[in-house]
C-alpha cells in the first residue's frame, strides 16, 4: 500500500465527519433561532397580572414583548399586587426594568402610587393581609428605535417591608 492509497480513505472519513458536524450544528442552530423567535412566556403585555407578595421579600414578574409597538403607545395593562394572608401590615414599592436598549416604560398608575427620586413607585398606605391593590392600568411604550422581530423583557419588581421597619429602611417619614 502506498501513501496515496492510505490518504484517500482518511480524507473521505475526515470530510464525512466535518459534513455531519456541520449539518448537526446548522440544524440545531436553526431550531434554536426559530424557538427564540417564537418564544412565549406565561405573561404577555396586555394581559392582567396579579403579583402575590409576602412581607420583607421581593417579587418579580417578567413580560416579553416584541418591537412592533409604536413609540409612546398606550397599552392597557392592569398590574395588581395581592398581599397573601399576612399577619402584619406591609409597605410596598414597585420598580420596572426593561432589558434592551430602548428606554423605559412609563406607567399610568393609580392615585395611590407616587414616584420618588429613586425611581420606585411607593404605595401611600399600608397593605393589609388578604387585600389587593392596583398598581397601574396602562403602560406607555418608551421613545426609541424599535427593530421588527426583536424581543424585549420588561421586569416588574415589587418590594415589601413590614410597616414598622419602613421608616428605618426606606426613609419613609
N, C-alpha and C positions, 0 to 999 in steps of 0.2 A: 504494500500500500504506500502510496506517495502522499506527500503533504497536501496535494491538491484534492485527493480523494477524502482526506480527513476534514479539510477546511469546508468543503461544500455542505455536508450534513450539519456541522457545527454552526455555520452561518444560517442555515434554514431553521435550526432549533432556536437560536438567539432571536432571529427576526420573528418567529412564531410567538415566542414568549412576549416580545415587545408589542406585537399586534394585539394579543389577548389582553395585556395590561392596559393598552391604550383604549381598547373597546370598553373594558370594565370601568376605568376611570371616567371615560366620556359618558357612559350611560348613567353611572351614579351621580356625576356632576349635573347631568341634565335633570335627573329626577329630583335632586336637591334644589335646583333652581326653580323647578315647577312647584315643588312643595312650598318653598318660601313665598312665591308669588301668590299662591292660593291659600296661604295660611290664614287661619281664623282663630281668634281666641274666644273664650266664653263671653267676653264683654265687647260690645260693639258700640261705637259712637252713635248716639241717638236712642239707645235703649235705657230704660230706667235702671238705676243701680242703687242697691242698699248695702251699706258698709256696716258690718257689725263691729262694735268696739267694746273693749274691756278697759278698766282703769289702769293707768300707768303703762300703756302699751301703744305701739304704733301699728296701724293697719294700712295696707297699701293695696290698691286695685289698679290694674293697668288696662287701657283700652288701645286697640290697634285701629288705625285709620290710614287711608291711602291719600295720596297727594291730589285727589280730584276735587277738593273743596276750594272755593274761591277765597280770596283774601277778605277778611272782616265779615265772613258769612256767619250768620246766627243759626246755630244748630240746637234744636230742642234736646236738652239733656238733663233729666232730673237725677240728682245725686242726693240720696238720703243717708243720714247717719243714725244707726239704730243702737241704742245702749241696751245691751243684753241685760238680763236680770242681774242688776247690781245692788249691792247693799250700801253703796256710797254714791255721793254726787260727784260728777266729774266736770272739768272744763275741757273744751275741745278747741283745737286749732287745725286748720287744713292748709295744705300747700300742694301745688301741682308742678310736675316736672315733665318736660317733653324731651324725648330723645331724638335728636335730629337737629339740624341747624336751620330752623325755620322761624324761630321766635317763640313767644309764649302765648298760650291761650288766655283769653280774658273770660271771666266768669260773671254772669248776671246772677248775683247771689240774692238770697232772701234778705229782708231788712234786719235780721238778727246777726248777720256776719259783717265784720268790719275788717278791712285790710290794714295791717300795720306796716311800719317801715321795714321789718324783717322779711316781708314777702308772705307771711302767714295771714290767713283769714281767721279771726277769733270769734267764737260764739259769745254773744253778750250776756249770757245767763249760764246757769249750771244745768247740766243734762242729768236728769234723774233716771234711775234704773227702769228699763222697760219702755222708755219714751223714744220717740223718733223725731228727728229734725231734718228739714230740707236745707241742704247747703246751697244748691243752685238749681235754676230751671233752664238755663241756656248756656252754651259755650259759644264764644266768638273766636273764629279762627284767626291766627296771627297774620300779620303782614309778612310777606316774604315770597320768594320764588318757590313754587311747588313743581315738582317733577312728576309727570304722569308715571304711574307704576311704582313709585317709591312708597314704602310703608314707614309709618312713624308710630311711636308708642307714647301715649300720654299716661303718666302715673299720677294718681291722686293719693297723697299721703295724709292720713288722719292721725293726729297725736292726741292722746288724752292724758290727763293727770287728775288725781284726786283734788277736789277744790280746796282742801285745807293746805295743800302744798303749792298751789299755782302761783301765789304771790311771791314765794321764795324762788321758785324755779323759772317761771315765765315773766316775772316782774309785772304782774297784772294788778297793780294797786289803783 
